[in-house]
Amino acid sequence: MPRTLCSALHAGSGSVTVEGWIHRRRQLATVTFVVLRDRSGLAQAVVTDPQVREQVSGLPEETVVRVTGTAIENSKAPGGIEIIDPTVRALGGPAEPPPIELWRPGLGVTLPTALDHAAITWRHPTRRAVWQIAAASMSGFRRQLDGAGFTEVSTPKIVGQSTESGANVFTLNYFGSTAYLAQSPQLYKQMLTGVFERVYEVGPVFRAEPHDTARHLAEYVSLDVEFGFIRDHRDVLAQLRDTLAAMVDAISEKAGAAVETVGAELPFVPEQIPIIHFREALELVGAASTEPDLAPEHERFLGQWAKSQFDSDFLAVEGYPAVKRPFYTHPQPSDPRWTNSFDLLFRGLELVTGGQRLHNHADYLEALTVRGEDPAEYAPYLEAMRHGMPPHGGFAIGLERWVTRLIEADNIRHATLFPRDIHRLRP
């Protein structure tokens, strides 16, 4: 008999076969209730046959089984359906008791414990729902960009130069030479804009910064976009807005149940995301006009301000100082102290960095020389600029940060399958 998922059971299903894990087993005097869990949800089987009850008594929670019986309506059962007169077959040996009782409504363990036993704790419905939201976000990201004429690319994660940004990098021995784990696909996605015009990538990036905070990881998933023939960074921000809206739509469509499970509130993405200049942002938070960046407490304040002023969970801060941005960032035409770049704050946390890039070869030579860097070190990258590049720009979304803010978690590790930070390399 073909397998039926728990979520697909209904009173008219008749005889059904469900396969999954024993999520909860309750043995009473004359009946045993077995709650099965599969990728779609939960279903309850009611065992009254003495022989089957005895068999089930030897199958601990988390044992993988096949249950065949008749589906009937029962409003008190998970999903309103239960399976009666079941036969039960173990699809493997009896499971050892898990370190955490996964049948409880909440996980009820500390974050370090959850991370230490991630292979098990991710089975809990509230944990699994978090990554279902992440997966739907990536699906919406891809769907929007595919529909807008973008080409998905995959760039190297082992690279030969470490000066793409100010962040520290991981080094490795590459057949006797020094190589690095990529901090970003930035240079490659710009080069590929000269090939495909519009590109995006979903992949890992690595930052060897010794941060031990609730918002930093040594490895995370970056959703990168780059495209040509723009006017300035406002075109980039418009594309970002459409992409975020598509991600929210995909979450509603594909992971609505997961959103309910974790009690998340999806944001409304306005047609026009509110924008303020970096100078204005410094004034609002009471910071010195010489500050080159916004501190976390400044971002939180601005998030609250955007909510009160515009009823928006999003706020774009544009015009960051040139001294804070990478060499490839396009200056603000009216005042080169500032740049055609932005950070997007989502609920008071920096989520996205984006902007317009330089595209003229001569401008790159000047920008690198001013910063004391040797253009020869960037020869393959500059070759693309030397042979004709359109005005272009892009952005990068940190997936785990996005999900962290969606579920209002207090630590980015709640939204990371297997976190890598300064303390954790396993599991």
VENBEL-V923442 format. One record per pair of residues at least 12 apart in sequence whose ideal C-beta (glycine too) atoms are under 10 Angstrom apart, sorted by sequence separation. I is the first residue (numbers start at 0). J is the second residue. If there is no record, write none. Layout:
I:J, I:J
//
This chain:
3:15, 5:17, 21:33, 22:34, 23:35, 32:44, 33:45, 69:81, 70:82, 71:83, 108:120, 167:179, 168:180, 169:181, 188:200, 204:216, 205:217, 206:218, 226:238, 281:293, 284:296, 285:297, 302:314, 319:331, 328:340, 340:352, 341:353, 342:354, 399:411, 402:414, 403:415, 2:15, 3:16, 4:17, 5:18, 21:34, 22:35, 23:36, 31:44, 32:45, 33:46, 68:81, 69:82, 70:83, 71:84, 99:112, 113:126, 168:181, 169:182, 187:200, 204:217, 205:218, 206:219, 250:263, 277:290, 280:293, 284:297, 301:314, 318:331, 321:334, 324:337, 325:338, 340:353, 341:354, 364:377, 399:412, 401:414, 402:415, 0:14, 1:15, 2:16, 3:17, 4:18, 5:19, 20:34, 21:35, 22:36, 31:45, 32:46, 68:82, 69:83, 98:112, 99:113, 106:120, 157:171, 159:173, 168:182, 184:198, 204:218, 205:219, 224:238, 251:265, 277:291, 283:297, 284:298, 286:300, 317:331, 321:335, 322:336, 324:338, 339:353, 340:354, 341:355, 360:374, 363:377, 367:381, 397:411, 399:413, 400:414, 0:15, 1:16, 2:17, 3:18, 4:19, 19:34, 20:35, 21:36, 22:37, 30:45, 31:46, 51:66, 67:82, 68:83, 69:84, 108:123, 158:173, 167:182, 184:199, 203:218, 204:219, 224:239, 250:265, 277:292, 284:299, 285:300, 301:316, 318:333, 321:336, 323:338, 324:339, 325:340, 339:354, 340:355, 399:414, 400:415, 0:16, 2:18, 19:35, 20:36, 30:46, 31:47, 66:82, 68:84, 69:85, 107:123, 157:173, 161:177, 163:179, 166:182, 184:200, 203:219, 204:220, 205:221, 277:293, 281:297, 284:300, 298:314, 318:334, 320:336, 321:337, 322:338, 324:340, 338:354, 339:355, 340:356, 398:414, 399:415, 2:19, 5:22, 18:35, 19:36, 20:37, 30:47, 31:48, 51:68, 67:84, 68:85, 98:115, 99:116, 106:123, 159:176, 161:178, 162:179, 165:182, 166:183, 183:200, 203:220, 204:221, 248:265, 280:297, 283:300, 284:301, 320:337, 321:338, 323:340, 338:355, 339:356, 363:380, 364:381, 397:414, 398:415, 399:416, 17:35, 19:37, 22:40, 23:41, 25:43, 29:47, 33:51, 67:85, 68:86, 98:116, 101:119, 105:123, 106:124, 159:177, 160:178, 161:179, 163:181, 164:182, 184:202, 202:220, 203:221, 224:242, 247:265, 280:298, 283:301, 298:316, 318:336, 319:337, 320:338, 339:357, 363:381, 17:36, 18:37, 19:38, 22:41, 33:52, 66:85, 67:86, 68:87, 97:116, 101:120, 104:123, 106:125, 159:178, 160:179, 161:180, 163:182, 164:183, 184:203, 185:204, 201:220, 202:221, 204:223, 246:265, 247:266, 297:316, 318:337, 319:338, 321:340, 399:418, 17:37, 19:39, 22:42, 23:43, 24:44, 26:46, 29:49, 31:51, 44:64, 46:66, 65:85, 66:86, 67:87, 99:119, 101:121, 103:123, 104:124, 105:125, 106:126, 158:178, 159:179, 161:181, 162:182, 163:183, 184:204, 201:221, 202:222, 222:242, 247:267, 248:268, 280:300, 284:304, 317:337, 318:338, 319:339, 320:340, 364:384, 19:40, 22:43, 31:52, 64:85, 65:86, 66:87, 67:88, 97:118, 98:119, 99:120, 101:122, 102:123, 104:125, 157:178, 158:179, 160:181, 161:182, 163:184, 164:185, 181:202, 183:204, 200:221, 201:222, 202:223, 247:268, 280:301, 283:304, 317:338, 318:339, 319:340, 360:381, 363:384, 364:385, 19:41, 24:46, 30:52, 31:53, 33:55, 44:66, 46:68, 65:87, 66:88, 97:119, 98:120, 101:123, 102:124, 103:125, 157:179, 158:180, 163:185, 181:203, 182:204, 183:205, 200:222, 201:223, 244:266, 246:268, 279:301, 317:339, 318:340, 319:341, 360:382, 362:384, 363:385, 19:42, 21:44, 29:52, 31:54, 32:55, 43:66, 44:67, 45:68, 64:87, 65:88, 97:120, 99:122, 100:123, 101:124, 155:178, 156:179, 157:180, 158:181, 163:186, 180:203, 181:204, 182:205, 183:206, 199:222, 200:223, 243:266, 244:267, 245:268, 293:316, 317:340, 318:341, 319:342, 360:383, 361:384, 31:55, 36:60, 42:66, 44:68, 64:88, 65:89, 99:123, 101:125, 156:180, 157:181, 158:182, 163:187, 180:204, 181:205, 182:206, 199:223, 200:224, 222:246, 244:268, 280:304, 316:340, 317:341, 331:355, 360:384, 361:385, 17:42, 27:52, 31:56, 33:58, 36:61, 62:87, 64:89, 65:90, 97:122, 101:126, 156:181, 158:183, 180:205, 182:207, 198:223, 199:224, 200:225, 243:268, 244:269, 283:308, 316:341, 317:342, 329:354, 330:355, 358:383, 359:384, 360:385, 363:388, 26:52, 34:60, 44:70, 45:71, 63:89, 64:90, 97:123, 155:181, 158:184, 160:186, 179:205, 180:206, 182:208, 198:224, 199:225, 242:268, 244:270, 275:301, 293:319, 315:341, 316:342, 317:343, 328:354, 329:355, 358:384, 359:385, 360:386, 15:42, 17:44, 33:60, 62:89, 63:90, 64:91, 154:181, 180:207, 197:224, 198:225, 199:226, 241:268, 292:319, 314:341, 315:342, 316:343, 325:352, 327:354, 328:355, 329:356, 330:357, 357:384, 360:387, 35:63, 42:70, 45:73, 62:90, 63:91, 156:184, 158:186, 179:207, 197:225, 198:226, 240:268, 291:319, 292:320, 314:342, 315:343, 316:344, 324:352, 327:355, 328:356, 329:357, 356:384, 359:387, 360:388, 5:34, 26:55, 35:64, 58:87, 62:91, 63:92, 154:183, 155:184, 158:187, 196:225, 197:226, 198:227, 239:268, 240:269, 241:270, 243:272, 275:304, 291:320, 314:343, 315:344, 325:354, 327:356, 328:357, 329:358, 358:387, 359:388, 5:35, 26:56, 35:65, 43:73, 55:85, 58:88, 62:92, 63:93, 64:94, 154:184, 195:225, 196:226, 197:227, 240:270, 275:305, 290:320, 291:321, 292:322, 293:323, 313:343, 314:344, 324:354, 326:356, 327:357, 329:359, 358:388, 5:36, 6:37, 8:39, 24:55, 33:64, 35:66, 45:76, 58:89, 62:93, 63:94, 153:184, 154:185, 195:226, 196:227, 197:228, 240:271, 273:304, 289:320, 291:322, 292:323, 313:344, 314:345, 325:356, 326:357, 327:358, 357:388, 358:389, 359:390, 5:37, 6:38, 7:39, 8:40, 24:56, 43:75, 44:76, 54:86, 55:87, 57:89, 61:93, 62:94, 152:184, 154:186, 155:187, 195:227, 196:228, 240:272, 273:305, 291:323, 312:344, 313:345, 314:346, 330:362, 356:388, 358:390, 4:37, 5:38, 6:39, 7:40, 33:66, 43:76, 51:84, 54:87, 60:93, 61:94, 62:95, 154:187, 192:225, 237:270, 239:272, 272:305, 275:308, 283:316, 290:323, 291:324, 311:344, 312:345, 313:346, 314:347, 316:349, 319:352, 329:362, 357:390, 358:391, 3:37, 4:38, 5:39, 6:40, 8:42, 21:55, 24:58, 42:76, 43:77, 51:85, 54:88, 55:89, 58:92, 59:93, 60:94, 61:95, 153:187, 154:188, 191:225, 192:226, 193:227, 237:271, 280:314, 311:345, 312:346, 356:390, 357:391, 358:392, 2:37, 4:39, 5:40, 6:41, 7:42, 8:43, 24:59, 41:76, 42:77, 43:78, 51:86, 52:87, 54:89, 58:93, 59:94, 61:96, 152:187, 188:223, 190:225, 192:227, 236:271, 237:272, 273:308, 281:316, 311:346, 312:347, 319:354, 327:362, 355:390, 356:391, 3:39, 4:40, 5:41, 6:42, 24:60, 41:77, 42:78, 43:79, 45:81, 46:82, 47:83, 48:84, 50:86, 51:87, 57:93, 58:94, 59:95, 60:96, 61:97, 152:188, 154:190, 169:205, 185:221, 187:223, 188:224, 189:225, 192:228, 236:272, 273:309, 280:316, 315:351, 317:353, 318:354, 326:362, 327:363, 330:366, 355:391, 356:392, 5:42, 21:58, 23:60, 40:77, 41:78, 43:80, 44:81, 45:82, 46:83, 47:84, 48:85, 59:96, 60:97, 154:191, 168:205, 169:206, 170:207, 180:217, 184:221, 188:225, 272:309, 273:310, 279:316, 280:317, 313:350, 317:354, 326:363, 329:366, 355:392, 356:393, 4:42, 5:43, 21:59, 22:60, 24:62, 40:78, 42:80, 43:81, 44:82, 45:83, 46:84, 47:85, 48:86, 59:97, 152:190, 166:204, 167:205, 168:206, 169:207, 180:218, 183:221, 185:223, 187:225, 188:226, 189:227, 236:274, 271:309, 273:311, 278:316, 279:317, 280:318, 313:351, 315:353, 328:366, 354:392, 355:393, 3:42, 21:60, 22:61, 39:78, 42:81, 43:82, 44:83, 45:84, 46:85, 48:87, 152:191, 166:205, 167:206, 168:207, 182:221, 184:223, 272:311, 274:313, 275:314, 277:316, 279:318, 280:319, 305:344, 326:365, 327:366, 353:392, 354:393, 20:60, 21:61, 42:82, 43:83, 44:84, 45:85, 46:86, 60:100, 61:101, 152:192, 166:206, 167:207, 168:208, 181:221, 183:223, 185:225, 269:309, 271:311, 272:312, 273:313, 274:314, 275:315, 276:316, 277:317, 278:318, 304:344, 305:345, 306:346, 326:366, 327:367, 353:393, 354:394, 20:61, 21:62, 36:77, 44:85, 46:87, 60:101, 61:102, 150:191, 166:207, 167:208, 184:225, 197:238, 233:274, 269:310, 272:313, 273:314, 274:315, 275:316, 276:317, 277:318, 301:342, 305:346, 306:347, 325:366, 326:367, 352:393, 353:394, 20:62, 21:63, 34:76, 35:77, 44:86, 60:102, 152:194, 164:206, 166:208, 167:209, 232:274, 269:311, 272:314, 273:315, 274:316, 275:317, 276:318, 277:319, 278:320, 302:344, 305:347, 326:368, 352:394, 353:395, 20:63, 21:64, 34:77, 44:87, 152:195, 165:208, 167:210, 199:242, 267:310, 268:311, 269:312, 272:315, 273:316, 274:317, 275:318, 276:319, 277:320, 301:344, 302:345, 303:346, 304:347, 326:369, 351:394, 352:395, 353:396, 19:63, 20:64, 32:76, 150:194, 151:195, 154:198, 267:311, 268:312, 269:313, 271:315, 274:318, 298:342, 302:346, 303:347, 326:370, 350:394, 351:395, 352:396, 18:63, 19:64, 21:66, 150:195, 266:311, 267:312, 268:313, 299:344, 302:347, 321:366, 325:370, 350:395, 351:396, 352:397, 18:64, 19:65, 149:195, 150:196, 152:198, 154:200, 156:202, 161:207, 266:312, 267:313, 277:323, 298:344, 301:347, 302:348, 326:372, 350:396, 351:397, 17:64, 18:65, 19:66, 34:81, 35:82, 148:195, 149:196, 150:197, 151:198, 152:199, 153:200, 156:203, 265:312, 266:313, 297:344, 298:345, 299:346, 300:347, 302:349, 350:397, 17:65, 18:66, 33:81, 148:196, 149:197, 150:198, 151:199, 152:200, 153:201, 154:202, 156:204, 169:217, 264:312, 298:346, 299:347, 301:349, 321:369, 322:370, 349:397, 16:65, 17:66, 18:67, 32:81, 33:82, 148:197, 149:198, 150:199, 151:200, 152:201, 153:202, 156:205, 169:218, 293:342, 298:347, 299:348, 348:397, 351:400, 16:66, 17:67, 35:85, 147:197, 149:199, 150:200, 151:201, 152:202, 167:217, 292:342, 297:347, 298:348, 327:377, 350:400, 351:401, 15:66, 16:67, 17:68, 149:200, 293:344, 296:347, 298:349, 326:377, 341:392, 343:394, 345:396, 349:400, 350:401, 15:67, 16:68, 33:85, 35:87, 147:199, 295:347, 298:350, 340:392, 342:394, 348:400, 14:67, 15:68, 17:70, 144:197, 295:348, 327:380, 339:392, 341:394, 343:396, 348:401, 350:403, 14:68, 15:69, 23:77, 31:85, 33:87, 144:198, 145:199, 277:331, 295:349, 340:394, 350:404, 14:69, 15:70, 22:77, 144:199, 276:331, 345:400, 348:403, 13:69, 14:70, 31:87, 143:199, 278:334, 293:349, 345:401, 348:404, 12:69, 13:70, 144:201, 292:349, 327:384, 346:403, 347:404, 12:70, 13:71, 61:119, 141:199, 278:336, 345:403, 346:404, 10:69, 11:70, 12:71, 140:199, 278:337, 345:404, 346:405, 10:70, 11:71, 141:201, 277:337, 344:404, 345:405, 9:70, 10:71, 11:72, 41:102, 61:122, 140:201, 276:337, 277:338, 329:390, 346:407, 8:70, 9:71, 10:72, 280:342, 329:391, 2:65, 7:70, 8:71, 9:72, 10:73, 277:340, 329:392, 348:411, 3:67, 8:72, 137:201, 277:341, 280:344, 328:392, 0:65, 2:67, 15:80, 17:82, 36:101, 276:341, 277:342, 16:82, 21:87, 36:102, 275:341, 0:67, 3:70, 15:82, 274:341, 8:76, 12:80, 14:82, 17:85, 21:89, 34:102, 8:77, 9:78, 10:79, 16:85, 154:223, 272:341, 274:343, 8:78, 9:79, 10:80, 12:82, 14:84, 15:85, 16:86, 18:88, 20:90, 243:313, 7:78, 8:79, 9:80, 10:81, 19:90, 152:223, 272:343, 273:344, 5:77, 6:78, 8:80, 16:88, 18:90, 21:93, 272:344, 5:78, 7:80, 8:81, 21:94, 152:225, 240:313, 6:80, 8:82, 20:94, 239:313, 5:80, 149:224, 240:315, 149:225, 239:315, 5:82, 23:100, 25:102, 147:224, 149:226, 268:345, 23:101, 24:102, 144:222, 148:226, 3:82, 22:101, 23:102, 147:226, 236:315, 266:345, 22:102, 23:103, 144:224, 266:346, 20:101, 21:102, 141:222, 143:224, 214:295, 236:317, 140:222, 144:226, 213:295, 233:315, 264:346, 41:124, 137:220, 212:295, 232:315, 40:124, 136:220, 140:224, 214:298, 233:317, 137:222, 232:317, 36:122, 136:222, 231:317, 232:318, 36:123, 133:220, 36:124, 38:127, 149:238, 36:127, 147:238, 312:404, 38:131, 149:242, 312:405, 144:238, 147:241, 143:238, 146:241, 147:242, 232:328, 144:241, 232:329, 143:241, 144:242, 147:245, 231:329, 143:242, 146:245, 232:331, 22:122, 142:242, 143:243, 229:329, 231:331, 243:343, 22:123, 141:242, 143:244, 144:245, 231:332, 20:122, 22:124, 140:242, 143:245, 239:341, 243:345, 302:404, 110:213, 139:242, 140:243, 142:245, 143:246, 240:343, 139:243, 141:245, 142:246, 235:339, 239:343, 139:244, 140:245, 141:246, 143:248, 235:340, 236:341, 139:245, 140:246, 142:248, 143:249, 232:338, 233:339, 235:341, 136:243, 138:245, 139:246, 142:249, 232:339, 236:343, 243:350, 138:246, 139:247, 141:249, 231:339, 232:340, 233:341, 243:351, 136:245, 137:246, 139:248, 140:249, 230:339, 232:341, 242:351, 136:246, 139:249, 142:252, 229:339, 135:246, 136:247, 138:249, 139:250, 239:350, 135:247, 137:249, 138:250, 139:251, 239:351, 135:248, 136:249, 139:252, 132:246, 135:249, 136:250, 138:252, 139:253, 239:353, 134:249, 135:250, 138:253, 139:254, 236:351, 238:353, 134:250, 135:251, 138:254, 235:351, 132:249, 133:250, 135:252, 136:253, 236:353, 132:250, 135:253, 136:254, 235:353, 236:354, 131:250, 134:253, 135:254, 235:354, 134:254, 135:255, 235:355, 132:253, 133:254, 232:353, 234:355, 235:356, 131:253, 132:254, 135:257, 232:354, 233:355, 131:254, 132:255, 134:257, 135:258, 231:354, 232:355, 130:254, 131:255, 133:257, 231:355, 232:356, 129:254, 131:256, 132:257, 230:355, 128:254, 131:257, 132:258, 229:355, 130:257, 131:258, 224:351, 229:356, 128:256, 129:257, 132:260, 225:353, 128:257, 131:260, 132:261, 222:351, 224:353, 227:356, 229:358, 127:257, 128:258, 131:261, 223:353, 128:259, 129:260, 132:263, 225:356, 227:358, 124:256, 125:257, 128:260, 129:261, 124:257, 127:260, 128:261, 132:265, 126:260, 127:261, 128:262, 129:263, 214:348, 125:260, 126:261, 128:263, 214:349, 124:260, 125:261, 124:261, 125:262, 189:327, 266:404, 186:325, 263:402, 266:405, 185:325, 265:405, 186:327, 261:402, 263:404, 264:405, 183:325, 185:327, 263:405, 264:406, 263:406, 264:407, 261:405, 262:406, 263:407, 261:406, 262:407, 263:408, 261:407, 258:405, 261:408, 258:406, 257:406, 246:396, 242:394, 246:398, 250:402, 261:413, 243:396, 238:392, 239:393, 242:396, 238:393, 239:394, 246:401, 250:405, 234:390, 235:391, 236:392, 238:394, 239:395, 234:391, 235:392, 239:396, 165:323, 234:392, 235:393, 236:394, 243:401, 247:405, 231:390, 233:392, 235:394, 246:405, 164:324, 165:325, 229:389, 230:390, 232:392, 164:325, 227:388, 228:389, 229:390, 231:392, 232:393, 163:325, 164:326, 227:389, 228:390, 229:391, 230:392, 232:394, 162:325, 163:326, 226:389, 227:390, 228:391, 229:392, 162:326, 163:327, 192:356, 227:391, 229:393, 193:358, 226:391, 227:392, 192:358, 225:391, 226:392, 227:393, 189:356, 225:392, 226:393, 189:357, 224:392, 225:393, 226:394, 183:352, 189:358, 224:393, 225:394, 223:393, 224:394, 225:395, 185:356, 223:394, 224:395, 222:394, 223:395, 224:396, 222:395, 223:396, 221:395, 222:396, 221:396, 222:397, 220:396, 221:397, 222:398, 220:397, 221:398, 219:397, 220:398, 221:399, 219:398, 220:399, 222:401, 219:399, 220:400, 216:397, 218:399, 219:400, 220:401, 220:402, 214:397, 216:399, 216:400, 214:399, 215:400, 214:400, 190:379, 193:382, 194:383, 214:403, 190:380, 193:383, 213:403, 214:404, 186:377, 189:380, 190:381, 192:383, 193:384, 204:395, 187:379, 190:382, 191:383, 219:411, 186:379, 187:380, 190:383, 193:386, 196:389, 204:397, 186:380, 189:383, 190:384, 193:387, 197:391, 199:393, 185:380, 186:381, 189:384, 193:388, 196:391, 198:393, 199:394, 200:395, 201:396, 203:398, 213:408, 214:409, 216:411, 219:414, 220:415, 187:383, 192:388, 193:389, 197:393, 199:395, 213:409, 214:410, 215:411, 216:412, 219:415, 220:416, 186:383, 192:389, 201:398, 213:410, 214:411, 218:415, 190:388, 193:391, 212:410, 213:411, 214:412, 216:414, 189:388, 192:391, 212:411, 213:412, 216:415, 218:417, 219:418, 192:392, 213:413, 218:418, 219:419, 192:393, 217:418, 218:419, 189:391, 216:418, 217:419, 218:420, 188:391, 189:392, 216:419, 217:420, 189:393, 216:420, 217:421, 162:367, 188:393, 215:420, 216:421, 217:422, 215:421, 217:423, 188:395, 216:423, 217:424, 162:370, 185:393, 212:420, 184:393, 211:420, 162:372, 185:395, 210:420, 211:421, 162:373, 184:395, 209:420, 210:421, 211:422, 183:395, 209:421, 206:419, 208:421, 162:376, 163:377, 205:419, 207:421, 161:376, 162:377, 40:256, 160:376, 203:419, 39:256, 159:376, 160:377, 163:380, 160:379, 40:260, 159:379, 160:380, 6:256, 140:396, 140:398, 136:396, 137:398, 140:401, 136:398, 134:398, 137:401, 133:398, 136:401, 133:399, 136:402, 135:402, 133:401, 134:402, 132:401, 133:402, 136:405, 129:399, 132:402, 133:403, 130:402, 133:405, 129:402, 132:405, 133:406, 129:403, 132:406, 129:405, 129:406, 128:406, 129:408, 125:406, 133:414, 132:414, 133:415, 133:416, 129:413, 130:414, 129:414, 130:415, 129:415, 130:416, 126:413, 129:416, 126:416, 117:412, 121:416, 114:410, 121:417, 110:408, 114:412, 117:415, 118:416, 110:409, 113:412, 114:413, 117:416, 118:417, 110:410, 113:413, 117:417, 111:412, 114:415, 117:418, 110:412, 110:413, 114:417, 114:418, 114:420, 117:423, 119:426, 110:418, 114:422, 115:423, 117:425, 118:426, 114:423, 117:426, 115:425, 116:426, 111:422, 114:425, 115:426, 111:423, 114:426
//
